[in-house]
Amino acid sequence: MTLRKEKLIPVSAILVLLIGIVSTIYVYAMQTQQETNYINVNGRDYTVDQLFSMIEPRIFESLNYSGIALDDLIVKTGVSCPECHDYIIIGGDGYQKTVKWENMKNGLLTPDRRVVFSDLPKAFRVRDVVKIEKI
């Protein structure tokens, strides 16, 4: 009986390690596959450089962030009646937040694709933004 335990424990440990390694490789592969250099705004894809060339940067001194204003971004990308909509901001990891137009006026998209708001808690910050859509 002790011979069985001596073989079973190492085999079980190796099996657990292999499962962990395979799952880590799978998660990493899925994340790199989802990474994109584009942000979809109003149904069109833009690079961060394109967006920053279209819109004049702003600075939030109180938050120590600089970037382009989300209200300017929505207007420049052709959303009709921007104040008539709420907006969903979606990150590359699936994290998303819904905000009102009033909040968009106080929001920035930073060069590293992070959205911050001066009038909302930190829970509304979205990193690695991949999509901004109106609802």
C-alpha positions in Angstrom: 0.0 0.0 0.0 2.9 2.4 0.7 4.3 1.7 -2.7 1.0 2.9 -4.3 1.1 6.2 -2.3 4.7 6.7 -3.2 3.8 6.6 -6.9 0.4 8.3 -6.7 1.6 11.5 -4.9 4.4 12.4 -7.4 2.1 11.6 -10.4 -0.6 13.7 -9.0 1.8 16.6 -8.4 3.1 16.4 -11.9 -0.5 16.3 -13.3 -1.4 19.5 -11.3 1.7 21.3 -12.5 0.9 20.3 -16.1 -2.6 21.6 -15.8 -1.4 24.9 -14.4 1.2 25.3 -17.1 -1.3 24.6 -19.9 -3.9 26.9 -18.5 -1.4 29.7 -18.1 -0.3 29.3 -21.7 -3.9 29.3 -22.9 -4.8 32.5 -20.9 -1.7 34.3 -22.2 -2.5 33.2 -25.8 -6.1 34.5 -25.5 -4.9 37.9 -24.1 -2.3 38.5 -26.8 -4.9 37.5 -29.4 -7.3 40.1 -28.1 -4.8 42.9 -27.9 -5.3 45.4 -30.6 -3.8 48.8 -31.5 -7.3 50.1 -32.4 -10.1 51.7 -30.5 -13.5 51.3 -31.9 -15.5 54.6 -31.6 -18.9 55.0 -33.1 -18.4 51.9 -35.2 -15.1 52.9 -36.7 -11.6 51.8 -35.7 -9.0 54.4 -34.9 -5.4 54.1 -33.7 -4.4 56.2 -30.7 -2.2 58.3 -32.9 -5.1 59.1 -35.2 -7.2 60.1 -32.3 -4.5 62.3 -30.8 -3.9 64.0 -34.1 -7.6 64.8 -34.5 -8.2 66.2 -31.0 -6.3 68.8 -28.9 -4.9 67.3 -25.7 -6.1 68.4 -22.2 -4.6 68.1 -18.8 -6.4 67.2 -15.5 -4.1 68.9 -13.0 -6.1 67.5 -10.1 -5.7 63.9 -11.3 -2.2 64.4 -12.8 -3.4 62.9 -16.2 -3.3 64.3 -19.7 -5.0 63.1 -22.9 -7.8 63.9 -25.2 -11.2 64.9 -23.9 -13.9 62.2 -24.4 -16.6 64.8 -25.3 -14.3 66.1 -28.1 -13.6 62.5 -29.2 -17.3 61.7 -29.5 -18.1 64.9 -31.4 -15.1 64.6 -33.8 -15.9 60.9 -34.6 -19.3 61.9 -35.9 -21.8 60.9 -33.2 -25.0 62.8 -33.9 -26.7 64.4 -30.9 -23.9 63.3 -28.5 -25.8 64.6 -25.4 -28.8 62.4 -26.3 -26.8 59.2 -25.4 -25.1 57.3 -22.6 -21.8 55.6 -23.5 -20.2 52.3 -22.7 -16.5 52.2 -22.4 -15.0 48.7 -22.8 -11.5 47.5 -21.9 -9.5 44.7 -23.5 -10.2 42.5 -20.5 -13.9 42.9 -20.8 -14.3 45.4 -18.0 -16.8 48.0 -19.0 -18.5 51.1 -17.5 -21.5 53.0 -18.6 -21.4 56.8 -18.2 -23.7 59.8 -19.1 -22.8 62.6 -21.4 -22.2 64.9 -18.4 -19.4 62.5 -17.3 -17.9 62.3 -20.8 -17.4 66.1 -20.5 -15.1 65.4 -17.6 -13.3 62.4 -19.0 -9.9 61.8 -20.7 -8.4 59.1 -22.9 -4.7 58.9 -22.1 -2.0 57.9 -24.6 -1.8 54.5 -22.9 -5.5 53.9 -23.7 -6.8 54.5 -20.2 -10.0 56.4 -19.5 -10.2 58.6 -16.4 -13.0 60.9 -15.1 -12.5 63.9 -12.8 -16.1 63.6 -11.5 -16.4 59.8 -11.0 -14.7 57.4 -8.6 -11.7 55.3 -9.6 -14.0 52.3 -10.2 -15.0 54.1 -13.5 -11.4 54.1 -14.8 -11.1 51.7 -17.7 -7.6 50.6 -18.9 -6.7 49.2 -22.3 -9.8 50.7 -23.9 -10.8 48.9 -27.1 -14.3 50.3 -27.7 -16.5 53.3 -26.9 -20.1 52.9 -28.0 -23.3 55.0 -27.6 -26.4 53.4 -26.2 
